[in-house]
Amino acid sequence: MIKKLILVVFSLFFYSSYAQQSTASPYSFYGIGSLKFKGTVENRSMGGISVFTDSIHLNLQNPASFVGPNLEMWNNESRPVKFSVGGSYSSSKLKSQSSTADANATTFDYLALNFPAGRLGFALGLMPHSAVGYKLETIDGDRLTNRYVGEGGLNKAFLGVGYNISKGLNIGLQASYNFGNVQNNALKLLYTDEGGLVQFQTRENNRSDLSGINFNIGMNYKTMLNNKLELTLAATYSPESNLASENKRSFSTILFNPTTGGEAVVSTVDADLESVNLRNTDLTLPSRLSVGGGLGGPRKWFVGVDYSSQSTSKFGNPIFDIQETNFVNASTIAIGGFYIPDYNSFSNYWKRIVYRAGVSAGHTGLKINGEDIREFGMSFGVGLPMSRSSLFHNANLGIELGQRGTTNENLIQENFFNFHLSLSLNDRWFEKRKYY
């Protein structure tokens, strides 16, 4: 147990060094960035479904899953504590009507701990909410005319509690403190009539420091329909909330090097946002509803479907308003599941591997130049037991292939490949010692 707690502390330190999550998506230019998946590698490898829960894996999407039964292989005096860490690597091919480019990013996705207390279960952790990471340039002939660069994102520290109402029925509540910042720079290059660069250029710098609290309410229900078939139902709801946004804007006079693309700052002047009521603004985080259900054989197989909708049309903050861009309601449908050849095959390691797969499709909530920005993805993964005699500790690997956006109306289409890795570890909680 001590060795695993050391791993968690080390992971927490490592996470703090990556507090601002990165991304390689040009669509993170809009709003507070691209929304990150808020679940584990195990869920993501099944298309992102949140309906499935069990006693050895964390489900970060539904706080009702924070309470669960003891592992049947342990006596009643032992209660499982679960912790998990996960990260990912993303590679994208960006395609427009006239050119292509490659981009990649590596992120640390979550760190979470879940422990029981009677009919209650508690969880706490860190994960990203959104990520900003782009560098966009426009070229007229052989001239670079505009450059847009952004970084940062919104992170969340959460604390949740689940409660077992009756056999198979749980409810839960999660509170999250969101924090982070979004930084972006815009440079418009000016040229003389002879075609040379104007000596001094002007770059606009923007930064918004964000903070606020939001909640997530969940329930799940499990019941055996017969000796081999189990029904699972689940739902979550996040009510609308606000983020406080403290904004700064400045203008820098720079020297631009056309050979290296470097920018040397000569001087900077702060803009007066107070006079236009933009120094402090409120950003609306829209409400989100998710419902799902599934069927399966315990410790053998499972197939589930999730549908989620988000009132993204209510998202707003004057500091982030962009012409020709609208936020509309977002929605996603996901189908996925897993299969274990033989959970009890202690003589054959490969039969205890968990095989996962899923698909998802949806509307991101962005509408640019009249074009809906949609996303489609397929995912596959495996859960590898970390010992030859147990499924309690496992490494989870997943890959995701998909497409986001379109090349219509001078937009960019992303074809992405994501690789995900997590460790899911379990141990006994306050085991009672016996002496003879």
N, C-alpha and C positions, 0 to 999 in steps of 0.2 A: 504493500500500500504506500509506503514512504517513497519508494522509487517512482511510483506513478504520480504522486503529488509533486515531486521535484520536476517531473516532466511538464506538469501543468504550469508551475511557476515559471519555468524556462519559456514555455510557450507564451505566457502572459507578457514576459519581458520582450520576446521577439515580436509579439503583436504590437506592442507600444511603439516599436521602431517603424511600423508600417501603419500608423494611425490614419493617414490619408490614403484611401484605397485608390488604385490606379486602374485605368481602362484604356483600350485602344480604339474606342468607338467614336467616330465623328458625331454621332447623335448625342453624345454627352455634352455637346455644345449648348443644348437647350435646357432651360430650367435649372435644376440643381444636379443635373447629370443623369446618367443612365441608372435606373433602379437595379439594385443587385438582388440576386436570388437569396432569400432569407431562410434557407433550410440547409440540411446536411447533404453530404455527397451521396448518402444512401437514398434520400428522397429525390435528389436531382437526377440520379441514374435511372429513376423510374418515371421520367418525364416531368418531374417536379411535383408529383402528387403529395398531398399532405395528410391523406386519410389514414394511412397505415401507421400503426404503433405496435411496439412489442416491448419486452422487458429488458433487452440488452442494447438497444439503440436509442439515441436521443431523437426527438422530433421537435425541432425548434419553431415550426410553423403553427403549432397548436398547443397552447399552454395547458389544455386539459390532459395532454400526454405526460405532463410532469409527474403525475402520480400513477403508479401501476403495481401489479402484484409482485411478490417475491419470486425469485427464480426457483422453479420447482426442484432443482437439483440441490438446493441448499435447505437447511432446516429452518424452522420458523424463527429462530433466534438470529438469523442473518438477513440483512436487508441490502439490496444492491445499490451502490452509488455508481453513477455513470458520468464519464467525462469524455469529451471529444474535441479534436482540433482538426482543421481542414484548410487546404489551400488549393490554388488552381493556376494553370497556365493557359493563356488564350492566344491563338494565332488567327489573324484575320487577313483576308484578301479584299481590299477595298476597290470597288469598280465603279467608274463613272462612264458617261457616254464616249469619252475621249481617251481615258487613261486608266491604269491600275496601279495599286501600291500595296505593300505589305506592312502589317503592324502587329505587334505582340505586346503582352503584358503579363506579369506574374503578380499574384495577390495572395495575401493571407486572409482567408474567408471568415473563419469563426473560431472562437474558443468558448466552451460551455461546460458547466458542471451541473449535475442533477442529483439530488439526494432526497431520500424519503424521511417522513416523520409521522408514523402511524397512518391515518387516512389522508394525510397531506403529502405533497411532494413539492420540493422547491427547486428552482433552477436559476442560474445567473450566468452571464457571459457577455461577450463582445462580438459584434459583427458589423459589417458595413450596411448602410441603407442605400446610398447612391455613390457613384464615382464619376469624376470628371478627368478626362485625359485626352486631349486632342491637339493637333497642329494642322491647321488648314491653310492652304495658300491658293490664291487665284493668279493666273498668268495670262497676260494679254500679249500674244505673239511670243517674243522671247523676254518680255518684261515681267518681273514679279510686281504685282500691283497691290496685293493685300496679304496680310498674314494674321491669323487668329490662333492664339495659344491659350490653353486652359488646363488647370490641374486642381486637385483637391477632392472634396466629396463630403458626404455626411455619414457619420458613424453612430452606432447606438450601443449603449450599455443597458442591459435589461435584467430585471428581476421578476420572476414569475412564480405562481403558486397554483397547484392543481389540487382538487378535492374529490375524493371518491364518495359519491352520493349513495350508490348501491352497487350491487354486483354488476359489472359491465358498464356502468354509467359514471362518467367523470365530467367535471367542469373545471375551468381554469381562467386565470386572469394574469396578464403580463403588463408590466409598466416599463417603458423604455425612455431613457434620457438620450436625446439626439444632439449631437454636437459635431462641429467641423466648420470648414470654410470652403468657399468656391472662389477661385482666382482666375481671371481671364484678361488677356491683353489683346488689343486691336491696333494694328499698324497699317496705315495707308501710305504707300510710297508715292512721292511726287517726282516728276521728271521735268527737265527744262524743255524748251521748244526744240533744242538740238538733240534731245534724246538722252542727255546725261542726268544722273541723279541730282536732285537738289541737295545741297550740302547738309542741311539740318532737316531731319524728319520728326514727326510728332507721333507718339504712341500713347494710346489711352489705356490706363491700368484700372481694373476694377477688382474689388475684394469684398465678399460678404461673409461675415462670421455668423453662423447659425446655431441656435440652441432652442430646445423645447422638449416637451414631454408628450408622449402618446400612449395609448392603451390598446391591448388586443384581448378579446374575450373568446373563449373556445369551449367546445363540448365534443365528446366522442362517446360512442356507444357500441358495445360488442355483445353479440349473443350467438350461441350455437343453434343453427337451424336443425341440425341432426348430429349424429356422432362424428361426422367428418367435415361438415360444411359450416363455416363461421361467417356471419354478416357483420360488417363494420360500417358505421355512419359517423360523419364528423362535420362540424361547421365552425367557422371563425368569423369574427366581425371586429374591425378596427374603426371606431368612430372618427369623424373629422376632428382635426386638431390644428394648432397653429405653431409656427416656428418664429421666434424673434430673429430678425435679420439686421445686423449692424453693418452698414455699408460705407465703403470708402472708395473714392475715385480720384485719380490724379492723372496729370498729363506730363509725359517726359519728352524732352528734346534729346534726340539720339543721333549718333553717327552710324550709318548703315554701311557695312562692308559687303558689296555685291559678290565678291569672290567667295568668302566664307559664310555669308549670311549672318555674321555676327552683329550684335547691336550694342553700342557703347553709349551709356547714359551720360549726357552732358549736364542736365539739370532737370528737376522735377517740381511741379507746382500742384498743390492739392486743390481739388474742386470744392466749391461750397454747395454741399448737398442739403444743408439745413434750409436754405432759402427756397428750395423746390420740394421740401418735405420728403426727401429720400434718404436722409441720414439714418433713420430707424424705421423699418417697415415690418409688416407681418406677412408671413408666407403661409398659405393654407395647404396643409397636407390632407388630401381627400380621403374619404371613408373607403373601406374595402370590405367586401363580403366574399367568403369562399364556402362552398358546400361540396360534399363528396360522399361516395359510398363504394363499397367493394365486397367481394366474396373471396374466400380462400380456405385452404386446409391448414390448420395451425402447424407451423414449423415445416411446411411443405411447399405451398404456393399461395399466391395472392394476385388478384387483378382488381384494380380500382380506377375510378374516374373522378376528377376534380373540375369544378367550374368556379372561376373567380371573376369578379367585376370590381372596378374601381372608378369612383366619380372624379376622374382626372380633369374633367371639364371645369371643376371648381378650383383647380390649382391656379394660384396667382400671386404675383409680387411685382409691383411696378418696376423694380430694378432689373427684372429678368425679361421684361416684355420685348419681343422681337417681331418685326413686321413679317407678314406672310407666314406666320406660325400660329397655329391654334392648338390648344389642348382639348381633346375630346375624351369621352369615357373609354376606359381601357377594359379589355376582357381577355381571358385565357381559358382554354380547355385543355386538359392533360389526361392521358390514359397511360397506365403503366402497371408494372408488377414485378414479381420475382419468382424464382423456382429453386428449390434445394433438392438435389437428387435423393439424399438419405442423411437426415440430420443426425441419426444415431450410429452412423457407420464409423466407429472409432478405429477400425482397421484400414480405412481408405480415406485419406485426407481429401482427395479431389471430389469425393461425393458430398462432402460437407461444405463445399464452396457455394455461396449464394450468387445466383445469376440474375441480373436485373436488366430491364429494358423499358422504354417508354417513348411517347411522342407528345408534343405540345404544339399548339398554334394559337395565335392571338393578335390583338391590336395593342400596340405599345402605348396608345393615348396621344401620340403626336400626329399632327396633320400639317404638312409643310408644302407650300405652293399648291395647295389643293389635293395633295397626294397623301393617302393614309399610309403610315409607316407600320407595317406588319412584320411579324416574326414567326418563323417555323423552326422546330428543332427535333432531332432524334437523339436519344441517349441510350447508352449501354454501360454496364458496370458489373463488377464482381466484388463480393465480400470474402476476403481471405482470412481464415482462422489463423491466429498468431501462435498457435501451438497445435500439436497433433492430437490433442485430447479435448479441446474445448473450442466452443464458438463464442465464449464470453468476451474475449479480446480479439479484435479483428482489424485488418487494414482494408480500406475500401477504395477501390479505383474506379473511375468512371470517365467516359469520353462523351462528348456532345458535338454533333454536327448540325449546322443550321444556317439560316439566311435571315437577314434583317434589312428592311428598306428596299428601295427601287432606284433604277437609273433614270426614271422619268423626271421631267422638269428640272434637269441638271442636278439631280440628287445622287446620293451614293448608295450603292448596294454592298452590304457586308456578307461575305461567306466566311463563317467562322468555324474554328475547331478548338474545343476546350478540353483540357485534361484536368481531372480533379483527383485529389488524394486526401484521405482522412484516416485518423486513428480513432477507433471507438473502444474504450477501455472500461472495464467493470471490476468492482471489488466488493468485499463484504463490508457492511456498514455496522459499526459497533457490535461486532461478533462477541457473544458471551463465552468466556473461557470456562472450561470444565476441568476440574482437577480430580485425580483419583488417588 
